[in-house]
């Protein structure tokens, strides 16, 4: 069986650097706070639009925030 890489995110770190709560980010990108929590915990993969909206908020590229890591 082929090991698929896992999508990881730096979202939590970026929020903390910017003193931003999950609810604030959620409001800025038009999702529920729970969605941001699930993204941070690896329980949800964002749509391309959501990933791009989040990147725009933090003035980063999508690749700066979301990346793949090989499964262990």
mmCIF file as Biopython writes it, N, C-alpha, C and O atoms, coordinates in Angstrom:
data_model
#
loop_
_atom_site.group_PDB
_atom_site.id
_atom_site.type_symbol
_atom_site.label_atom_id
_atom_site.label_alt_id
_atom_site.label_comp_id
_atom_site.label_asym_id
_atom_site.label_entity_id
_atom_site.label_seq_id
_atom_site.pdbx_PDB_ins_code
_atom_site.Cartn_x
_atom_site.Cartn_y
_atom_site.Cartn_z
_atom_site.occupancy
_atom_site.B_iso_or_equiv
_atom_site.auth_seq_id
_atom_site.auth_asym_id
_atom_site.pdbx_PDB_model_num
ATOM 1   N N  . UNK A ? 1  ? 0.841   -1.191 0.000  1.0 0.0 1  A 1 
ATOM 2   C CA . UNK A ? 1  ? 0.000   0.000  0.000  1.0 0.0 1  A 1 
ATOM 3   C C  . UNK A ? 1  ? 0.882   1.249  0.000  1.0 0.0 1  A 1 
ATOM 4   O O  . UNK A ? 1  ? 1.911   1.294  0.674  1.0 0.0 1  A 1 
ATOM 5   N N  . UNK A ? 2  ? 0.475   2.238  -0.749 1.0 0.0 2  A 1 
ATOM 6   C CA . UNK A ? 2  ? 1.241   3.475  -0.858 1.0 0.0 2  A 1 
ATOM 7   C C  . UNK A ? 2  ? 0.917   4.383  0.325  1.0 0.0 2  A 1 
ATOM 8   O O  . UNK A ? 2  ? -0.251  4.612  0.640  1.0 0.0 2  A 1 
ATOM 9   N N  . UNK A ? 3  ? 1.960   4.898  0.976  1.0 0.0 3  A 1 
ATOM 10  C CA . UNK A ? 3  ? 1.758   5.866  2.052  1.0 0.0 3  A 1 
ATOM 11  C C  . UNK A ? 3  ? 1.500   7.232  1.453  1.0 0.0 3  A 1 
ATOM 12  O O  . UNK A ? 3  ? 2.308   7.747  0.681  1.0 0.0 3  A 1 
ATOM 13  N N  . UNK A ? 4  ? 0.378   7.809  1.810  1.0 0.0 4  A 1 
ATOM 14  C CA . UNK A ? 4  ? 0.017   9.129  1.307  1.0 0.0 4  A 1 
ATOM 15  C C  . UNK A ? 4  ? 0.507   10.193 2.292  1.0 0.0 4  A 1 
ATOM 16  O O  . UNK A ? 4  ? 0.405   10.020 3.507  1.0 0.0 4  A 1 
ATOM 17  N N  . UNK A ? 5  ? 1.028   11.272 1.767  1.0 0.0 5  A 1 
ATOM 18  C CA . UNK A ? 5  ? 1.464   12.346 2.670  1.0 0.0 5  A 1 
ATOM 19  C C  . UNK A ? 5  ? 0.263   12.979 3.378  1.0 0.0 5  A 1 
ATOM 20  O O  . UNK A ? 5  ? -0.858  12.967 2.870  1.0 0.0 5  A 1 
ATOM 21  N N  . UNK A ? 6  ? 0.524   13.519 4.540  1.0 0.0 6  A 1 
ATOM 22  C CA . UNK A ? 6  ? -0.515  14.151 5.352  1.0 0.0 6  A 1 
ATOM 23  C C  . UNK A ? 6  ? -0.381  15.663 5.238  1.0 0.0 6  A 1 
ATOM 24  O O  . UNK A ? 6  ? 0.723   16.204 5.309  1.0 0.0 6  A 1 
ATOM 25  N N  . UNK A ? 7  ? -1.523  16.348 5.058  1.0 0.0 7  A 1 
ATOM 26  C CA . UNK A ? 7  ? -1.514  17.805 4.988  1.0 0.0 7  A 1 
ATOM 27  C C  . UNK A ? 7  ? -1.320  18.376 6.387  1.0 0.0 7  A 1 
ATOM 28  O O  . UNK A ? 7  ? -2.079  18.054 7.302  1.0 0.0 7  A 1 
ATOM 29  N N  . UNK A ? 8  ? -0.322  19.208 6.552  1.0 0.0 8  A 1 
ATOM 30  C CA . UNK A ? 8  ? -0.035  19.881 7.822  1.0 0.0 8  A 1 
ATOM 31  C C  . UNK A ? 8  ? -0.234  21.381 7.627  1.0 0.0 8  A 1 
ATOM 32  O O  . UNK A ? 8  ? -0.309  21.864 6.498  1.0 0.0 8  A 1 
ATOM 33  N N  . UNK A ? 9  ? -0.317  22.109 8.731  1.0 0.0 9  A 1 
ATOM 34  C CA . UNK A ? 9  ? -0.527  23.549 8.653  1.0 0.0 9  A 1 
ATOM 35  C C  . UNK A ? 9  ? 0.244   24.294 9.739  1.0 0.0 9  A 1 
ATOM 36  O O  . UNK A ? 9  ? 0.505   23.757 10.816 1.0 0.0 9  A 1 
ATOM 37  N N  . UNK A ? 10 ? 0.596   25.514 9.441  1.0 0.0 10 A 1 
ATOM 38  C CA . UNK A ? 10 ? 1.241   26.412 10.409 1.0 0.0 10 A 1 
ATOM 39  C C  . UNK A ? 10 ? 0.232   27.435 10.930 1.0 0.0 10 A 1 
ATOM 40  O O  . UNK A ? 10 ? 0.607   28.475 11.473 1.0 0.0 10 A 1 
ATOM 41  N N  . UNK A ? 11 ? -1.025  27.130 10.760 1.0 0.0 11 A 1 
ATOM 42  C CA . UNK A ? 11 ? -2.095  28.067 11.088 1.0 0.0 11 A 1 
ATOM 43  C C  . UNK A ? 11 ? -2.067  28.512 12.547 1.0 0.0 11 A 1 
ATOM 44  O O  . UNK A ? 11 ? -2.179  29.702 12.843 1.0 0.0 11 A 1 
ATOM 45  N N  . UNK A ? 12 ? -1.920  27.555 13.448 1.0 0.0 12 A 1 
ATOM 46  C CA . UNK A ? 12 ? -1.910  27.889 14.882 1.0 0.0 12 A 1 
ATOM 47  C C  . UNK A ? 12 ? -0.777  28.876 15.193 1.0 0.0 12 A 1 
ATOM 48  O O  . UNK A ? 12 ? -0.987  29.871 15.887 1.0 0.0 12 A 1 
ATOM 49  N N  . UNK A ? 13 ? 0.411   28.595 14.680 1.0 0.0 13 A 1 
ATOM 50  C CA . UNK A ? 13 ? 1.562   29.459 14.936 1.0 0.0 13 A 1 
ATOM 51  C C  . UNK A ? 13 ? 1.336   30.865 14.365 1.0 0.0 13 A 1 
ATOM 52  O O  . UNK A ? 13 ? 1.665   31.864 15.004 1.0 0.0 13 A 1 
ATOM 53  N N  . UNK A ? 14 ? 0.773   30.924 13.164 1.0 0.0 14 A 1 
ATOM 54  C CA . UNK A ? 14 ? 0.525   32.226 12.539 1.0 0.0 14 A 1 
ATOM 55  C C  . UNK A ? 14 ? -0.511  33.032 13.318 1.0 0.0 14 A 1 
ATOM 56  O O  . UNK A ? 14 ? -0.374  34.245 13.481 1.0 0.0 14 A 1 
ATOM 57  N N  . UNK A ? 15 ? -1.538  32.353 13.794 1.0 0.0 15 A 1 
ATOM 58  C CA . UNK A ? 15 ? -2.541  33.057 14.599 1.0 0.0 15 A 1 
ATOM 59  C C  . UNK A ? 15 ? -1.917  33.621 15.865 1.0 0.0 15 A 1 
ATOM 60  O O  . UNK A ? 15 ? -2.167  34.770 16.229 1.0 0.0 15 A 1 
ATOM 61  N N  . UNK A ? 16 ? -1.101  32.807 16.539 1.0 0.0 16 A 1 
ATOM 62  C CA . UNK A ? 16 ? -0.474  33.256 17.783 1.0 0.0 16 A 1 
ATOM 63  C C  . UNK A ? 16 ? 0.472   34.432 17.532 1.0 0.0 16 A 1 
ATOM 64  O O  . UNK A ? 16 ? 0.496   35.388 18.307 1.0 0.0 16 A 1 
ATOM 65  N N  . UNK A ? 17 ? 1.245   34.361 16.453 1.0 0.0 17 A 1 
ATOM 66  C CA . UNK A ? 17 ? 2.148   35.468 16.098 1.0 0.0 17 A 1 
ATOM 67  C C  . UNK A ? 17 ? 1.384   36.768 15.881 1.0 0.0 17 A 1 
ATOM 68  O O  . UNK A ? 17 ? 1.892   37.856 16.149 1.0 0.0 17 A 1 
ATOM 69  N N  . UNK A ? 18 ? 0.143   36.635 15.386 1.0 0.0 18 A 1 
ATOM 70  C CA . UNK A ? 18 ? -0.673  37.808 15.085 1.0 0.0 18 A 1 
ATOM 71  C C  . UNK A ? 18 ? -1.722  38.098 16.153 1.0 0.0 18 A 1 
ATOM 72  O O  . UNK A ? 18 ? -2.638  38.890 15.930 1.0 0.0 18 A 1 
ATOM 73  N N  . UNK A ? 19 ? -1.588  37.448 17.324 1.0 0.0 19 A 1 
ATOM 74  C CA . UNK A ? 19 ? -2.543  37.632 18.430 1.0 0.0 19 A 1 
ATOM 75  C C  . UNK A ? 19 ? -3.983  37.537 17.953 1.0 0.0 19 A 1 
ATOM 76  O O  . UNK A ? 19 ? -4.810  38.392 18.268 1.0 0.0 19 A 1 
ATOM 77  N N  . UNK A ? 20 ? -4.275  36.488 17.188 1.0 0.0 20 A 1 
ATOM 78  C CA . UNK A ? 20 ? -5.592  36.313 16.582 1.0 0.0 20 A 1 
ATOM 79  C C  . UNK A ? 20 ? -6.260  35.054 17.130 1.0 0.0 20 A 1 
ATOM 80  O O  . UNK A ? 20 ? -5.644  33.991 17.207 1.0 0.0 20 A 1 
ATOM 81  N N  . UNK A ? 21 ? -7.509  35.193 17.502 1.0 0.0 21 A 1 
ATOM 82  C CA . UNK A ? 21 ? -8.297  34.057 17.975 1.0 0.0 21 A 1 
ATOM 83  C C  . UNK A ? 21 ? -8.860  33.284 16.779 1.0 0.0 21 A 1 
ATOM 84  O O  . UNK A ? 21 ? -8.967  33.820 15.676 1.0 0.0 21 A 1 
ATOM 85  N N  . UNK A ? 22 ? -9.214  32.030 17.010 1.0 0.0 22 A 1 
ATOM 86  C CA . UNK A ? 22 ? -9.824  31.232 15.952 1.0 0.0 22 A 1 
ATOM 87  C C  . UNK A ? 22 ? -11.077 31.916 15.403 1.0 0.0 22 A 1 
ATOM 88  O O  . UNK A ? 22 ? -11.301 31.931 14.192 1.0 0.0 22 A 1 
ATOM 89  N N  . UNK A ? 23 ? -11.884 32.476 16.291 1.0 0.0 23 A 1 
ATOM 90  C CA . UNK A ? 23 ? -13.128 33.127 15.869 1.0 0.0 23 A 1 
ATOM 91  C C  . UNK A ? 23 ? -12.863 34.323 14.950 1.0 0.0 23 A 1 
ATOM 92  O O  . UNK A ? 23 ? -13.607 34.551 13.996 1.0 0.0 23 A 1 
ATOM 93  N N  . UNK A ? 24 ? -11.810 35.078 15.236 1.0 0.0 24 A 1 
ATOM 94  C CA . UNK A ? 24 ? -11.460 36.226 14.389 1.0 0.0 24 A 1 
ATOM 95  C C  . UNK A ? 24 ? -11.104 35.778 12.985 1.0 0.0 24 A 1 
ATOM 96  O O  . UNK A ? 24 ? -11.603 36.326 12.002 1.0 0.0 24 A 1 
ATOM 97  N N  . UNK A ? 25 ? -10.238 34.779 12.896 1.0 0.0 25 A 1 
ATOM 98  C CA . UNK A ? 25 ? -9.833  34.272 11.591 1.0 0.0 25 A 1 
ATOM 99  C C  . UNK A ? 25 ? -11.033 33.698 10.849 1.0 0.0 25 A 1 
ATOM 100 O O  . UNK A ? 25 ? -11.207 33.928 9.653  1.0 0.0 25 A 1 
ATOM 101 N N  . UNK A ? 26 ? -11.852 32.953 11.569 1.0 0.0 26 A 1 
ATOM 102 C CA . UNK A ? 26 ? -13.046 32.360 10.959 1.0 0.0 26 A 1 
ATOM 103 C C  . UNK A ? 26 ? -13.938 33.432 10.338 1.0 0.0 26 A 1 
ATOM 104 O O  . UNK A ? 26 ? -14.429 33.267 9.221  1.0 0.0 26 A 1 
ATOM 105 N N  . UNK A ? 27 ? -14.143 34.521 11.058 1.0 0.0 27 A 1 
ATOM 106 C CA . UNK A ? 27 ? -14.984 35.609 10.553 1.0 0.0 27 A 1 
ATOM 107 C C  . UNK A ? 27 ? -14.364 36.236 9.300  1.0 0.0 27 A 1 
ATOM 108 O O  . UNK A ? 27 ? -15.075 36.544 8.343  1.0 0.0 27 A 1 
ATOM 109 N N  . UNK A ? 28 ? -13.050 36.422 9.306  1.0 0.0 28 A 1 
ATOM 110 C CA . UNK A ? 28 ? -12.372 37.036 8.167  1.0 0.0 28 A 1 
ATOM 111 C C  . UNK A ? 28 ? -12.475 36.198 6.896  1.0 0.0 28 A 1 
ATOM 112 O O  . UNK A ? 28 ? -12.530 36.741 5.793  1.0 0.0 28 A 1 
ATOM 113 N N  . UNK A ? 29 ? -12.500 34.878 7.052  1.0 0.0 29 A 1 
ATOM 114 C CA . UNK A ? 29 ? -12.524 34.008 5.868  1.0 0.0 29 A 1 
ATOM 115 C C  . UNK A ? 29 ? -13.886 33.357 5.626  1.0 0.0 29 A 1 
ATOM 116 O O  . UNK A ? 29 ? -14.039 32.567 4.694  1.0 0.0 29 A 1 
ATOM 117 N N  . UNK A ? 30 ? -14.868 33.681 6.455  1.0 0.0 30 A 1 
ATOM 118 C CA . UNK A ? 30 ? -16.235 33.228 6.211  1.0 0.0 30 A 1 
ATOM 119 C C  . UNK A ? 30 ? -16.529 31.777 6.540  1.0 0.0 30 A 1 
ATOM 120 O O  . UNK A ? 30 ? -17.296 31.119 5.838  1.0 0.0 30 A 1 
ATOM 121 N N  . UNK A ? 31 ? -15.910 31.269 7.626  1.0 0.0 31 A 1 
ATOM 122 C CA . UNK A ? 31 ? -16.206 29.907 8.086  1.0 0.0 31 A 1 
ATOM 123 C C  . UNK A ? 31 ? -16.509 29.941 9.577  1.0 0.0 31 A 1 
ATOM 124 O O  . UNK A ? 31 ? -16.374 30.980 10.223 1.0 0.0 31 A 1 
ATOM 125 N N  . UNK A ? 32 ? -16.919 28.796 10.118 1.0 0.0 32 A 1 
ATOM 126 C CA . UNK A ? 32 ? -17.172 28.707 11.557 1.0 0.0 32 A 1 
ATOM 127 C C  . UNK A ? 32 ? -15.853 28.537 12.308 1.0 0.0 32 A 1 
ATOM 128 O O  . UNK A ? 32 ? -14.869 28.056 11.748 1.0 0.0 32 A 1 
ATOM 129 N N  . UNK A ? 33 ? -15.844 28.932 13.567 1.0 0.0 33 A 1 
ATOM 130 C CA . UNK A ? 33 ? -14.648 28.800 14.397 1.0 0.0 33 A 1 
ATOM 131 C C  . UNK A ? 33 ? -14.192 27.346 14.459 1.0 0.0 33 A 1 
ATOM 132 O O  . UNK A ? 33 ? -12.994 27.065 14.464 1.0 0.0 33 A 1 
ATOM 133 N N  . UNK A ? 34 ? -15.149 26.426 14.508 1.0 0.0 34 A 1 
ATOM 134 C CA . UNK A ? 34 ? -14.826 25.007 14.570 1.0 0.0 34 A 1 
ATOM 135 C C  . UNK A ? 34 ? -14.015 24.557 13.355 1.0 0.0 34 A 1 
ATOM 136 O O  . UNK A ? 34 ? -13.163 23.675 13.460 1.0 0.0 34 A 1 
ATOM 137 N N  . UNK A ? 35 ? -14.286 25.166 12.213 1.0 0.0 35 A 1 
ATOM 138 C CA . UNK A ? 35 ? -13.549 24.821 10.995 1.0 0.0 35 A 1 
ATOM 139 C C  . UNK A ? 35 ? -12.073 25.161 11.153 1.0 0.0 35 A 1 
ATOM 140 O O  . UNK A ? 35 ? -11.208 24.387 10.742 1.0 0.0 35 A 1 
ATOM 141 N N  . UNK A ? 36 ? -11.783 26.307 11.743 1.0 0.0 36 A 1 
ATOM 142 C CA . UNK A ? 36 ? -10.394 26.702 11.973 1.0 0.0 36 A 1 
ATOM 143 C C  . UNK A ? 36 ? -9.737  25.720 12.946 1.0 0.0 36 A 1 
ATOM 144 O O  . UNK A ? 36 ? -8.601  25.299 12.730 1.0 0.0 36 A 1 
ATOM 145 N N  . UNK A ? 37 ? -10.441 25.361 14.001 1.0 0.0 37 A 1 
ATOM 146 C CA . UNK A ? 37 ? -9.921  24.382 14.960 1.0 0.0 37 A 1 
ATOM 147 C C  . UNK A ? 37 ? -9.638  23.046 14.294 1.0 0.0 37 A 1 
ATOM 148 O O  . UNK A ? 37 ? -8.602  22.430 14.544 1.0 0.0 37 A 1 
ATOM 149 N N  . UNK A ? 38 ? -10.550 22.599 13.452 1.0 0.0 38 A 1 
ATOM 150 C CA . UNK A ? 38 ? -10.359 21.326 12.751 1.0 0.0 38 A 1 
ATOM 151 C C  . UNK A ? 38 ? -9.194  21.395 11.767 1.0 0.0 38 A 1 
ATOM 152 O O  . UNK A ? 38 ? -8.476  20.410 11.593 1.0 0.0 38 A 1 
ATOM 153 N N  . UNK A ? 39 ? -8.999  22.528 11.131 1.0 0.0 39 A 1 
ATOM 154 C CA . UNK A ? 39 ? -7.844  22.711 10.252 1.0 0.0 39 A 1 
ATOM 155 C C  . UNK A ? 39 ? -6.557  22.580 11.057 1.0 0.0 39 A 1 
ATOM 156 O O  . UNK A ? 39 ? -5.632  21.881 10.646 1.0 0.0 39 A 1 
ATOM 157 N N  . UNK A ? 40 ? -6.501  23.244 12.187 1.0 0.0 40 A 1 
ATOM 158 C CA . UNK A ? 40 ? -5.303  23.233 13.027 1.0 0.0 40 A 1 
ATOM 159 C C  . UNK A ? 40 ? -5.005  21.840 13.575 1.0 0.0 40 A 1 
ATOM 160 O O  . UNK A ? 40 ? -3.843  21.490 13.780 1.0 0.0 40 A 1 
ATOM 161 N N  . UNK A ? 41 ? -6.039  21.050 13.810 1.0 0.0 41 A 1 
ATOM 162 C CA . UNK A ? 41 ? -5.872  19.713 14.375 1.0 0.0 41 A 1 
ATOM 163 C C  . UNK A ? 41 ? -5.733  18.627 13.316 1.0 0.0 41 A 1 
ATOM 164 O O  . UNK A ? 41 ? -5.658  17.444 13.647 1.0 0.0 41 A 1 
ATOM 165 N N  . UNK A ? 42 ? -5.698  19.019 12.051 1.0 0.0 42 A 1 
ATOM 166 C CA . UNK A ? 42 ? -5.539  18.053 10.981 1.0 0.0 42 A 1 
ATOM 167 C C  . UNK A ? 42 ? -6.764  17.202 10.708 1.0 0.0 42 A 1 
ATOM 168 O O  . UNK A ? 42 ? -6.662  16.135 10.104 1.0 0.0 42 A 1 
ATOM 169 N N  . UNK A ? 43 ? -7.922  17.670 11.151 1.0 0.0 43 A 1 
ATOM 170 C CA . UNK A ? 43 ? -9.159  16.915 10.960 1.0 0.0 43 A 1 
ATOM 171 C C  . UNK A ? 43 ? -9.955  17.404 9.752  1.0 0.0 43 A 1 
ATOM 172 O O  . UNK A ? 43 ? -11.026 16.872 9.458  1.0 0.0 43 A 1 
ATOM 173 N N  . UNK A ? 44 ? -9.441  18.410 9.056  1.0 0.0 44 A 1 
ATOM 174 C CA . UNK A ? 44 ? -10.166 18.993 7.932  1.0 0.0 44 A 1 
ATOM 175 C C  . UNK A ? 44 ? -9.158  19.509 6.923  1.0 0.0 44 A 1 
ATOM 176 O O  . UNK A ? 44 ? -8.190  20.177 7.285  1.0 0.0 44 A 1 
ATOM 177 N N  . UNK A ? 45 ? -9.390  19.195 5.654  1.0 0.0 45 A 1 
ATOM 178 C CA . UNK A ? 45 ? -8.562  19.729 4.583  1.0 0.0 45 A 1 
ATOM 179 C C  . UNK A ? 45 ? -9.308  20.884 3.940  1.0 0.0 45 A 1 
ATOM 180 O O  . UNK A ? 45 ? -10.468 20.726 3.561  1.0 0.0 45 A 1 
ATOM 181 N N  . UNK A ? 46 ? -8.672  22.043 3.806  1.0 0.0 46 A 1 
ATOM 182 C CA . UNK A ? 46 ? -9.369  23.207 3.275  1.0 0.0 46 A 1 
ATOM 183 C C  . UNK A ? 46 ? -9.594  23.108 1.775  1.0 0.0 46 A 1 
ATOM 184 O O  . UNK A ? 46 ? -8.848  22.444 1.056  1.0 0.0 46 A 1 
ATOM 185 N N  . UNK A ? 47 ? -10.633 23.779 1.329  1.0 0.0 47 A 1 
ATOM 186 C CA . UNK A ? 47 ? -10.817 23.947 -0.114 1.0 0.0 47 A 1 
ATOM 187 C C  . UNK A ? 47 ? -9.708  24.879 -0.591 1.0 0.0 47 A 1 
ATOM 188 O O  . UNK A ? 47 ? -9.067  25.557 0.212  1.0 0.0 47 A 1 
ATOM 189 N N  . UNK A ? 48 ? -9.494  24.904 -1.871 1.0 0.0 48 A 1 
ATOM 190 C CA . UNK A ? 48 ? -8.482  25.807 -2.418 1.0 0.0 48 A 1 
ATOM 191 C C  . UNK A ? 48 ? -8.838  27.254 -2.103 1.0 0.0 48 A 1 
ATOM 192 O O  . UNK A ? 48 ? -7.958  28.042 -1.757 1.0 0.0 48 A 1 
ATOM 193 N N  . UNK A ? 49 ? -10.114 27.614 -2.217 1.0 0.0 49 A 1 
ATOM 194 C CA . UNK A ? 49 ? -10.540 28.985 -1.920 1.0 0.0 49 A 1 
ATOM 195 C C  . UNK A ? 49 ? -10.251 29.345 -0.471 1.0 0.0 49 A 1 
ATOM 196 O O  . UNK A ? 49 ? -9.731  30.425 -0.192 1.0 0.0 49 A 1 
ATOM 197 N N  . UNK A ? 50 ? -10.587 28.444 0.459  1.0 0.0 50 A 1 
ATOM 198 C CA . UNK A ? 50 ? -10.340 28.720 1.872  1.0 0.0 50 A 1 
ATOM 199 C C  . UNK A ? 50 ? -8.841  28.856 2.137  1.0 0.0 50 A 1 
ATOM 200 O O  . UNK A ? 50 ? -8.419  29.765 2.852  1.0 0.0 50 A 1 
ATOM 201 N N  . UNK A ? 51 ? -8.047  27.970 1.573  1.0 0.0 51 A 1 
ATOM 202 C CA . UNK A ? 51 ? -6.592  28.051 1.758  1.0 0.0 51 A 1 
ATOM 203 C C  . UNK A ? 51 ? -6.063  29.382 1.237  1.0 0.0 51 A 1 
ATOM 204 O O  . UNK A ? 51 ? -5.211  30.002 1.873  1.0 0.0 51 A 1 
ATOM 205 N N  . UNK A ? 52 ? -6.561  29.826 0.086  1.0 0.0 52 A 1 
ATOM 206 C CA . UNK A ? 52 ? -6.104  31.097 -0.489 1.0 0.0 52 A 1 
ATOM 207 C C  . UNK A ? 52 ? -6.586  32.287 0.342  1.0 0.0 52 A 1 
ATOM 208 O O  . UNK A ? 52 ? -5.852  33.260 0.513  1.0 0.0 52 A 1 
ATOM 209 N N  . UNK A ? 53 ? -7.813  32.212 0.857  1.0 0.0 53 A 1 
ATOM 210 C CA . UNK A ? 53 ? -8.329  33.288 1.715  1.0 0.0 53 A 1 
ATOM 211 C C  . UNK A ? 53 ? -7.501  33.407 2.992  1.0 0.0 53 A 1 
ATOM 212 O O  . UNK A ? 53 ? -7.188  34.515 3.428  1.0 0.0 53 A 1 
ATOM 213 N N  . UNK A ? 54 ? -7.148  32.280 3.589  1.0 0.0 54 A 1 
ATOM 214 C CA . UNK A ? 54 ? -6.327  32.283 4.799  1.0 0.0 54 A 1 
ATOM 215 C C  . UNK A ? 54 ? -4.950  32.864 4.493  1.0 0.0 54 A 1 
ATOM 216 O O  . UNK A ? 54 ? -4.431  33.674 5.261  1.0 0.0 54 A 1 
ATOM 217 N N  . UNK A ? 55 ? -4.361  32.454 3.379  1.0 0.0 55 A 1 
ATOM 218 C CA . UNK A ? 55 ? -3.046  32.966 2.981  1.0 0.0 55 A 1 
ATOM 219 C C  . UNK A ? 55 ? -3.089  34.481 2.812  1.0 0.0 55 A 1 
ATOM 220 O O  . UNK A ? 55 ? -2.154  35.185 3.196  1.0 0.0 55 A 1 
ATOM 221 N N  . UNK A ? 56 ? -4.178  34.974 2.236  1.0 0.0 56 A 1 
ATOM 222 C CA . UNK A ? 56 ? -4.324  36.425 2.027  1.0 0.0 56 A 1 
ATOM 223 C C  . UNK A ? 56 ? -4.378  37.179 3.364  1.0 0.0 56 A 1 
ATOM 224 O O  . UNK A ? 56 ? -3.785  38.249 3.505  1.0 0.0 56 A 1 
ATOM 225 N N  . UNK A ? 57 ? -5.087  36.614 4.330  1.0 0.0 57 A 1 
ATOM 226 C CA . UNK A ? 57 ? -5.187  37.238 5.657  1.0 0.0 57 A 1 
ATOM 227 C C  . UNK A ? 57 ? -3.800  37.427 6.266  1.0 0.0 57 A 1 
ATOM 228 O O  . UNK A ? 57 ? -3.501  38.477 6.836  1.0 0.0 57 A 1 
ATOM 229 N N  . UNK A ? 58 ? -2.952  36.398 6.140  1.0 0.0 58 A 1 
ATOM 230 C CA . UNK A ? 58 ? -1.631  36.438 6.754  1.0 0.0 58 A 1 
ATOM 231 C C  . UNK A ? 58 ? -0.543  36.967 5.814  1.0 0.0 58 A 1 
ATOM 232 O O  . UNK A ? 58 ? 0.634   37.008 6.172  1.0 0.0 58 A 1 
ATOM 233 N N  . UNK A ? 59 ? -0.954  37.371 4.602  1.0 0.0 59 A 1 
ATOM 234 C CA . UNK A ? 59 ? -0.016  37.888 3.601  1.0 0.0 59 A 1 
ATOM 235 C C  . UNK A ? 59 ? 1.118   36.902 3.360  1.0 0.0 59 A 1 
ATOM 236 O O  . UNK A ? 59 ? 2.291   37.277 3.330  1.0 0.0 59 A 1 
ATOM 237 N N  . UNK A ? 60 ? 0.752   35.639 3.188  1.0 0.0 60 A 1 
ATOM 238 C CA . UNK A ? 60 ? 1.681   34.543 2.917  1.0 0.0 60 A 1 
ATOM 239 C C  . UNK A ? 60 ? 1.183   33.793 1.694  1.0 0.0 60 A 1 
ATOM 240 O O  . UNK A ? 60 ? 0.088   34.049 1.195  1.0 0.0 60 A 1 
ATOM 241 N N  . UNK A ? 61 ? 2.001   32.862 1.219  1.0 0.0 61 A 1 
ATOM 242 C CA . UNK A ? 61 ? 1.530   31.977 0.155  1.0 0.0 61 A 1 
ATOM 243 C C  . UNK A ? 61 ? 0.841   30.777 0.797  1.0 0.0 61 A 1 
ATOM 244 O O  . UNK A ? 61 ? 1.061   30.476 1.971  1.0 0.0 61 A 1 
ATOM 245 N N  . UNK A ? 62 ? 0.017   30.106 0.026  1.0 0.0 62 A 1 
ATOM 246 C CA . UNK A ? 62 ? -0.636  28.893 0.517  1.0 0.0 62 A 1 
ATOM 247 C C  . UNK A ? 62 ? 0.420   27.891 0.979  1.0 0.0 62 A 1 
ATOM 248 O O  . UNK A ? 62 ? 0.253   27.228 2.002  1.0 0.0 62 A 1 
ATOM 249 N N  . UNK A ? 63 ? 1.515   27.787 0.212  1.0 0.0 63 A 1 
ATOM 250 C CA . UNK A ? 63 ? 2.581   26.840 0.532  1.0 0.0 63 A 1 
ATOM 251 C C  . UNK A ? 63 ? 3.309   27.187 1.825  1.0 0.0 63 A 1 
ATOM 252 O O  . UNK A ? 63 ? 3.890   26.306 2.460  1.0 0.0 63 A 1 
ATOM 253 N N  . UNK A ? 64 ? 3.286   28.463 2.225  1.0 0.0 64 A 1 
ATOM 254 C CA . UNK A ? 64 ? 3.891   28.864 3.499  1.0 0.0 64 A 1 
ATOM 255 C C  . UNK A ? 64 ? 3.068   28.358 4.685  1.0 0.0 64 A 1 
ATOM 256 O O  . UNK A ? 64 ? 3.603   28.150 5.774  1.0 0.0 64 A 1 
ATOM 257 N N  . UNK A ? 65 ? 1.781   28.165 4.471  1.0 0.0 65 A 1 
ATOM 258 C CA . UNK A ? 65 ? 0.872   27.810 5.556  1.0 0.0 65 A 1 
ATOM 259 C C  . UNK A ? 65 ? 0.535   26.317 5.564  1.0 0.0 65 A 1 
ATOM 260 O O  . UNK A ? 65 ? 0.470   25.691 6.621  1.0 0.0 65 A 1 
ATOM 261 N N  . UNK A ? 66 ? 0.323   25.762 4.376  1.0 0.0 66 A 1 
ATOM 262 C CA . UNK A ? 66 ? -0.049  24.357 4.245  1.0 0.0 66 A 1 
ATOM 263 C C  . UNK A ? 66 ? 1.039   23.599 3.528  1.0 0.0 66 A 1 
ATOM 264 O O  . UNK A ? 66 ? 1.576   24.071 2.526  1.0 0.0 66 A 1 
ATOM 265 N N  . UNK A ? 67 ? 1.372   22.415 4.038  1.0 0.0 67 A 1 
ATOM 266 C CA . UNK A ? 67 ? 2.432   21.616 3.428  1.0 0.0 67 A 1 
ATOM 267 C C  . UNK A ? 67 ? 2.166   20.143 3.708  1.0 0.0 67 A 1 
ATOM 268 O O  . UNK A ? 67 ? 1.412   19.797 4.618  1.0 0.0 67 A 1 
ATOM 269 N N  . UNK A ? 68 ? 2.787   19.292 2.923  1.0 0.0 68 A 1 
ATOM 270 C CA . UNK A ? 68 ? 2.614   17.846 3.101  1.0 0.0 68 A 1 
ATOM 271 C C  . UNK A ? 68 ? 3.781   17.263 3.853  1.0 0.0 68 A 1 
ATOM 272 O O  . UNK A ? 68 ? 4.928   17.672 3.671  1.0 0.0 68 A 1 
ATOM 273 N N  . UNK A ? 69 ? 3.477   16.299 4.705  1.0 0.0 69 A 1 
ATOM 274 C CA . UNK A ? 69 ? 4.495   15.586 5.468  1.0 0.0 69 A 1 
ATOM 275 C C  . UNK A ? 69 ? 4.228   14.094 5.278  1.0 0.0 69 A 1 
ATOM 276 O O  . UNK A ? 69 ? 3.086   13.637 5.321  1.0 0.0 69 A 1 
ATOM 277 N N  . UNK A ? 70 ? 5.299   13.361 5.071  1.0 0.0 70 A 1 
ATOM 278 C CA . UNK A ? 70 ? 5.143   11.908 4.879  1.0 0.0 70 A 1 
ATOM 279 C C  . UNK A ? 70 ? 4.614   11.259 6.142  1.0 0.0 70 A 1 
ATOM 280 O O  . UNK A ? 70 ? 5.006   11.615 7.253  1.0 0.0 70 A 1 
ATOM 281 N N  . UNK A ? 71 ? 3.719   10.300 5.956  1.0 0.0 71 A 1 
ATOM 282 C CA . UNK A ? 71 ? 3.158   9.562  7.079  1.0 0.0 71 A 1 
ATOM 283 C C  . UNK A ? 71 ? 4.241   8.671  7.687  1.0 0.0 71 A 1 
ATOM 284 O O  . UNK A ? 71 ? 5.058   8.099  6.966  1.0 0.0 71 A 1 
ATOM 285 N N  . UNK A ? 72 ? 4.243   8.558  8.997  1.0 0.0 72 A 1 
ATOM 286 C CA . UNK A ? 72 ? 5.257   7.738  9.679  1.0 0.0 72 A 1 
ATOM 287 C C  . UNK A ? 72 ? 4.807   6.312  9.841  1.0 0.0 72 A 1 
ATOM 288 O O  . UNK A ? 72 ? 5.541   5.492  10.393 1.0 0.0 72 A 1 
#
